[in-house]
């Protein structure tokens, strides 16, 4: 597995250790991680601090996003996919989409290349979490 998805998985694990939802993300530019984050909705009591949003916030102002790649352990939702489209990120690499299909078609329709790695490790992280925390998960996805 590549180092960038490994970094996103580490972010997801950190989020879970903090009592949050185990989703992680990293932003890569010119072969280097320029931002990393994890879902902090629970920790920060903030409904929009999804992993990808936290990652983009932590990257700060990087000028433009041409040539960046966003890695996420889970297929981005519409909120995060909207940020991808808004900032012109043209490639998103995802750990899995079986536990949550997200907004793949939305991103593709806006010219984003979406690569779903279907990683067992990412699916296990999420399915274990969903099984033990169904109410928190349903709150996170707006159900």
C-alpha positions, 0 to 999 in steps of 0.5 A: 500500500502506498505511503499516502494511504497509510498516512490517511489510515493513521489519521483514521486510527488517531480519530478513533483513539480520540473517541471520534469517527475513524476516517482519515485524509491527506493532501499531497502536492509534488509528492509530499503531504501538505495537509492531513486530518481526520474526522473531528465532529465528535471531538470538536462538537462541529458537524462539518469537521469531516476528515477531508475538511480538517485536512484542507484546513490543516494544509492552509493556503497553498495557493492553488490545488492544481496537481494535488491528490486527496487521499481519504480512507472513505469515499467523500460525502457531498460536503467534502466532494463539494470542497474537492470540486470548489478547490479544483482538486482533480484526483481523489484516491479512496480506501473504500466505498462499500460501507458508504458510497459517498459522492463519487458520481458527483465528483466524476461529473465535475471532472475529478478522477476518483480511484477506489482502492477497495482496501479490506483494512479501510472497510474493516475499520469502518464496518467495525465502527459502524457495528459498535456505534450505529447511532453516531455513524447515522448522525455523521451521514445525516440519517 
